[in-house]
């Protein structure tokens, strides 16, 4: 029997002037272009907050300041049946890094209004993308010290 191990991931919801920062990336299973928050896997020895900052920079070229935690989600992807434990952070943009090289999987970055996101809801990588934005719009934001490590 194979040991079950969930994948630990992070994501950031970054909003500025009514627009949300999303990445357009190629889905590895379907091959289609989909939208996602800046997101990725936790690396060994890294804190969740550091992973969120790193992934946002690697996928968007933006530096951000983390403002809080939106929540933790448990999600099993129907395409590959992998289970993910995703911590989603709220961040505010600080600046775009000139000449930043984005991860190879990233096709483009977009600042989208909520209505544009709804219009593209069928193109979201997972239901967590829209759910996180909805949580943000409801004002959910827990303090960063909710997560600690020793």
FENPEKA-V238473 format. One record per pair of residues at least 24 apart in sequence whose C-alpha atoms are under 10 Angstrom apart, sorted by sequence separation. I is the first residue (numbers start at 1). GAP is how many residues later the second one is. D is the distance in whole Angstrom. If there is no record, write none. Layout:
# FENPEKA-V238473
i->I gap->GAP d->D
i->I gap->GAP d->D
This chain:
# FENPEKA-V238473
i->12 gap->24 d->10
i->13 gap->24 d->6
i->14 gap->24 d->9
i->66 gap->24 d->6
i->67 gap->24 d->5
i->68 gap->24 d->10
i->11 gap->25 d->9
i->12 gap->25 d->6
i->13 gap->25 d->8
i->65 gap->25 d->9
i->66 gap->25 d->4
i->67 gap->25 d->7
i->11 gap->26 d->6
i->12 gap->26 d->6
i->13 gap->26 d->9
i->64 gap->26 d->9
i->65 gap->26 d->5
i->66 gap->26 d->7
i->10 gap->27 d->10
i->11 gap->27 d->6
i->12 gap->27 d->7
i->64 gap->27 d->6
i->65 gap->27 d->5
i->66 gap->27 d->9
i->10 gap->28 d->8
i->11 gap->28 d->4
i->12 gap->28 d->10
i->63 gap->28 d->9
i->64 gap->28 d->5
i->65 gap->28 d->7
i->10 gap->29 d->5
i->11 gap->29 d->7
i->63 gap->29 d->9
i->64 gap->29 d->4
i->65 gap->29 d->7
i->9 gap->30 d->7
i->10 gap->30 d->6
i->11 gap->30 d->9
i->62 gap->30 d->10
i->63 gap->30 d->6
i->64 gap->30 d->5
i->65 gap->30 d->10
i->9 gap->31 d->5
i->10 gap->31 d->6
i->62 gap->31 d->7
i->63 gap->31 d->6
i->64 gap->31 d->7
i->8 gap->32 d->9
i->9 gap->32 d->4
i->10 gap->32 d->7
i->62 gap->32 d->7
i->63 gap->32 d->6
i->64 gap->32 d->9
i->7 gap->33 d->10
i->8 gap->33 d->6
i->9 gap->33 d->5
i->23 gap->33 d->10
i->62 gap->33 d->6
i->63 gap->33 d->6
i->7 gap->34 d->7
i->8 gap->34 d->6
i->9 gap->34 d->9
i->22 gap->34 d->10
i->25 gap->34 d->9
i->61 gap->34 d->9
i->62 gap->34 d->4
i->63 gap->34 d->7
i->7 gap->35 d->8
i->8 gap->35 d->9
i->21 gap->35 d->10
i->24 gap->35 d->10
i->52 gap->35 d->9
i->56 gap->35 d->10
i->61 gap->35 d->6
i->62 gap->35 d->6
i->23 gap->36 d->7
i->24 gap->36 d->10
i->52 gap->36 d->8
i->53 gap->36 d->9
i->60 gap->36 d->8
i->61 gap->36 d->5
i->62 gap->36 d->9
i->11 gap->37 d->10
i->12 gap->37 d->10
i->22 gap->37 d->9
i->23 gap->37 d->7
i->52 gap->37 d->7
i->60 gap->37 d->9
i->61 gap->37 d->8
i->10 gap->38 d->7
i->11 gap->38 d->10
i->22 gap->38 d->8
i->48 gap->38 d->10
i->49 gap->38 d->9
i->52 gap->38 d->10
i->53 gap->38 d->9
i->61 gap->38 d->8
i->62 gap->38 d->8
i->9 gap->39 d->8
i->10 gap->39 d->8
i->21 gap->39 d->8
i->48 gap->39 d->8
i->49 gap->39 d->10
i->52 gap->39 d->9
i->57 gap->39 d->9
i->61 gap->39 d->5
i->8 gap->40 d->9
i->10 gap->40 d->10
i->11 gap->40 d->9
i->12 gap->40 d->6
i->48 gap->40 d->9
i->49 gap->40 d->8
i->57 gap->40 d->8
i->60 gap->40 d->8
i->61 gap->40 d->7
i->88 gap->40 d->9
i->10 gap->41 d->7
i->11 gap->41 d->6
i->12 gap->41 d->8
i->21 gap->41 d->9
i->48 gap->41 d->9
i->59 gap->41 d->9
i->60 gap->41 d->9
i->61 gap->41 d->6
i->88 gap->41 d->10
i->9 gap->42 d->8
i->10 gap->42 d->6
i->11 gap->42 d->9
i->14 gap->42 d->9
i->58 gap->42 d->8
i->59 gap->42 d->8
i->60 gap->42 d->6
i->61 gap->42 d->10
i->86 gap->42 d->9
i->90 gap->42 d->10
i->9 gap->43 d->9
i->10 gap->43 d->9
i->12 gap->43 d->9
i->13 gap->43 d->10
i->41 gap->43 d->9
i->57 gap->43 d->8
i->58 gap->43 d->7
i->59 gap->43 d->5
i->60 gap->43 d->8
i->89 gap->43 d->9
i->90 gap->43 d->10
i->11 gap->44 d->8
i->12 gap->44 d->7
i->41 gap->44 d->10
i->42 gap->44 d->10
i->57 gap->44 d->9
i->58 gap->44 d->5
i->59 gap->44 d->6
i->88 gap->44 d->8
i->10 gap->45 d->8
i->11 gap->45 d->8
i->41 gap->45 d->9
i->57 gap->45 d->8
i->58 gap->45 d->6
i->59 gap->45 d->9
i->9 gap->46 d->10
i->10 gap->46 d->10
i->40 gap->46 d->9
i->56 gap->46 d->10
i->57 gap->46 d->9
i->58 gap->46 d->10
i->59 gap->46 d->8
i->60 gap->46 d->8
i->90 gap->46 d->8
i->39 gap->47 d->9
i->55 gap->47 d->10
i->59 gap->47 d->6
i->89 gap->47 d->10
i->14 gap->48 d->10
i->39 gap->48 d->10
i->55 gap->48 d->9
i->58 gap->48 d->9
i->59 gap->48 d->10
i->60 gap->48 d->8
i->61 gap->48 d->9
i->77 gap->48 d->10
i->78 gap->48 d->9
i->30 gap->49 d->8
i->39 gap->49 d->9
i->59 gap->49 d->9
i->60 gap->49 d->6
i->77 gap->49 d->8
i->14 gap->50 d->8
i->29 gap->50 d->7
i->38 gap->50 d->10
i->59 gap->50 d->8
i->60 gap->50 d->9
i->76 gap->50 d->10
i->77 gap->50 d->10
i->90 gap->50 d->9
i->14 gap->51 d->9
i->28 gap->51 d->10
i->29 gap->51 d->8
i->37 gap->51 d->9
i->75 gap->51 d->9
i->90 gap->51 d->7
i->12 gap->52 d->9
i->14 gap->52 d->9
i->75 gap->52 d->9
i->89 gap->52 d->8
i->90 gap->52 d->9
i->13 gap->53 d->10
i->14 gap->53 d->10
i->75 gap->53 d->8
i->88 gap->53 d->10
i->89 gap->53 d->9
i->12 gap->54 d->8
i->74 gap->54 d->10
i->89 gap->54 d->10
i->90 gap->54 d->9
i->73 gap->55 d->8
i->89 gap->55 d->9
i->12 gap->56 d->10
i->13 gap->56 d->10
i->12 gap->57 d->9
i->13 gap->57 d->8
i->11 gap->58 d->10
i->12 gap->58 d->9
i->11 gap->59 d->10
i->73 gap->59 d->10
i->72 gap->60 d->10
i->87 gap->60 d->10
i->11 gap->61 d->10
i->71 gap->61 d->8
i->10 gap->62 d->9
i->70 gap->62 d->7
i->9 gap->63 d->10
i->10 gap->63 d->10
i->70 gap->63 d->9
i->9 gap->64 d->10
i->71 gap->64 d->9
i->70 gap->65 d->7
i->71 gap->65 d->10
i->8 gap->66 d->10
i->70 gap->66 d->7
i->7 gap->67 d->10
i->69 gap->67 d->10
i->6 gap->68 d->9
i->7 gap->68 d->10
i->38 gap->68 d->10
i->6 gap->69 d->9
i->7 gap->69 d->10
i->70 gap->69 d->9
i->71 gap->69 d->8
i->6 gap->70 d->9
i->70 gap->70 d->6
i->71 gap->70 d->8
i->21 gap->71 d->10
i->35 gap->71 d->10
i->38 gap->71 d->9
i->69 gap->71 d->8
i->70 gap->71 d->5
i->71 gap->71 d->8
i->21 gap->72 d->9
i->33 gap->72 d->10
i->34 gap->72 d->10
i->35 gap->72 d->10
i->37 gap->72 d->10
i->68 gap->72 d->9
i->69 gap->72 d->5
i->70 gap->72 d->6
i->33 gap->73 d->9
i->34 gap->73 d->9
i->35 gap->73 d->9
i->36 gap->73 d->10
i->68 gap->73 d->5
i->69 gap->73 d->5
i->70 gap->73 d->9
i->10 gap->74 d->10
i->33 gap->74 d->8
i->35 gap->74 d->9
i->67 gap->74 d->8
i->68 gap->74 d->5
i->69 gap->74 d->6
i->70 gap->74 d->10
i->7 gap->75 d->8
i->8 gap->75 d->9
i->9 gap->75 d->7
i->10 gap->75 d->8
i->11 gap->75 d->7
i->12 gap->75 d->9
i->13 gap->75 d->7
i->14 gap->75 d->9
i->15 gap->75 d->8
i->16 gap->75 d->9
i->33 gap->75 d->10
i->35 gap->75 d->9
i->67 gap->75 d->9
i->68 gap->75 d->5
i->69 gap->75 d->6
i->6 gap->76 d->7
i->7 gap->76 d->6
i->8 gap->76 d->6
i->9 gap->76 d->6
i->10 gap->76 d->5
i->11 gap->76 d->6
i->12 gap->76 d->5
i->13 gap->76 d->6
i->14 gap->76 d->6
i->15 gap->76 d->7
i->16 gap->76 d->7
i->67 gap->76 d->8
i->68 gap->76 d->5
i->69 gap->76 d->9
i->5 gap->77 d->9
i->6 gap->77 d->5
i->7 gap->77 d->5
i->8 gap->77 d->5
i->9 gap->77 d->5
i->10 gap->77 d->5
i->11 gap->77 d->5
i->12 gap->77 d->5
i->13 gap->77 d->5
i->14 gap->77 d->5
i->15 gap->77 d->6
i->16 gap->77 d->7
i->28 gap->77 d->9
i->66 gap->77 d->10
i->67 gap->77 d->7
i->68 gap->77 d->8
i->69 gap->77 d->8
i->4 gap->78 d->9
i->5 gap->78 d->8
i->6 gap->78 d->5
i->7 gap->78 d->6
i->8 gap->78 d->6
i->9 gap->78 d->6
i->10 gap->78 d->6
i->11 gap->78 d->6
i->12 gap->78 d->6
i->13 gap->78 d->6
i->14 gap->78 d->6
i->15 gap->78 d->8
i->25 gap->78 d->10
i->26 gap->78 d->10
i->27 gap->78 d->9
i->66 gap->78 d->8
i->68 gap->78 d->9
i->69 gap->78 d->9
i->4 gap->79 d->9
i->5 gap->79 d->9
i->6 gap->79 d->7
i->7 gap->79 d->8
i->8 gap->79 d->8
i->9 gap->79 d->9
i->10 gap->79 d->8
i->11 gap->79 d->9
i->12 gap->79 d->6
i->13 gap->79 d->8
i->14 gap->79 d->7
i->25 gap->79 d->9
i->26 gap->79 d->6
i->27 gap->79 d->10
i->6 gap->80 d->10
i->11 gap->80 d->10
i->12 gap->80 d->9
i->25 gap->80 d->6
i->26 gap->80 d->7
i->24 gap->81 d->9
i->25 gap->81 d->5
i->26 gap->81 d->7
i->23 gap->82 d->10
i->24 gap->82 d->6
i->25 gap->82 d->5
i->35 gap->82 d->9
i->23 gap->83 d->7
i->24 gap->83 d->5
i->25 gap->83 d->7
i->23 gap->84 d->8
i->24 gap->84 d->5
i->25 gap->84 d->9
i->23 gap->85 d->6
i->24 gap->85 d->6
i->35 gap->85 d->8
i->22 gap->86 d->9
i->23 gap->86 d->4
i->24 gap->86 d->7
i->34 gap->86 d->9
i->35 gap->86 d->9
i->22 gap->87 d->6
i->23 gap->87 d->6
i->34 gap->87 d->10
i->35 gap->87 d->9
i->36 gap->87 d->9
i->37 gap->87 d->9
i->21 gap->88 d->7
i->22 gap->88 d->5
i->23 gap->88 d->9
i->34 gap->88 d->9
i->35 gap->88 d->6
i->36 gap->88 d->6
i->37 gap->88 d->9
i->21 gap->89 d->6
i->22 gap->89 d->6
i->34 gap->89 d->5
i->35 gap->89 d->5
i->36 gap->89 d->6
i->20 gap->90 d->8
i->21 gap->90 d->5
i->22 gap->90 d->7
i->33 gap->90 d->7
i->34 gap->90 d->5
i->35 gap->90 d->6
i->36 gap->90 d->8
i->19 gap->91 d->9
i->20 gap->91 d->5
i->21 gap->91 d->7
i->32 gap->91 d->9
i->33 gap->91 d->9
i->34 gap->91 d->5
i->35 gap->91 d->9
i->36 gap->91 d->10
i->37 gap->91 d->9
i->38 gap->91 d->10
i->19 gap->92 d->5
i->20 gap->92 d->5
i->21 gap->92 d->9
i->33 gap->92 d->9
i->34 gap->92 d->9
i->36 gap->92 d->9
i->37 gap->92 d->6
i->18 gap->93 d->9
i->19 gap->93 d->5
i->20 gap->93 d->6
i->32 gap->93 d->10
i->36 gap->93 d->6
i->37 gap->93 d->9
i->17 gap->94 d->10
i->18 gap->94 d->8
i->19 gap->94 d->4
i->20 gap->94 d->7
i->35 gap->94 d->8
i->36 gap->94 d->9
i->16 gap->95 d->8
i->18 gap->95 d->6
i->19 gap->95 d->7
i->22 gap->95 d->9
i->35 gap->95 d->10
i->37 gap->95 d->9
i->49 gap->95 d->8
i->15 gap->96 d->8
i->16 gap->96 d->10
i->17 gap->96 d->9
i->18 gap->96 d->8
i->19 gap->96 d->10
i->20 gap->96 d->10
i->37 gap->96 d->9
i->14 gap->97 d->9
i->15 gap->97 d->9
i->16 gap->97 d->10
i->19 gap->97 d->9
i->20 gap->97 d->9
i->15 gap->98 d->9
i->19 gap->98 d->10
i->27 gap->98 d->7
i->49 gap->98 d->9
i->24 gap->99 d->9
i->26 gap->99 d->9
i->48 gap->99 d->8
i->49 gap->99 d->10
i->24 gap->100 d->9
i->25 gap->100 d->9
i->47 gap->100 d->9
i->48 gap->100 d->9
i->24 gap->101 d->9
i->47 gap->101 d->9
i->48 gap->101 d->10
i->22 gap->102 d->10
i->47 gap->102 d->8
i->22 gap->107 d->9
i->20 gap->113 d->8
i->13 gap->116 d->9
i->11 gap->117 d->10
i->12 gap->117 d->10
i->11 gap->118 d->9
i->15 gap->118 d->9
i->13 gap->119 d->7
i->14 gap->119 d->9
i->12 gap->120 d->9
i->13 gap->120 d->7
i->11 gap->121 d->9
i->12 gap->121 d->10
i->15 gap->121 d->9
i->13 gap->122 d->10
i->14 gap->122 d->10
i->15 gap->122 d->10
i->13 gap->123 d->8
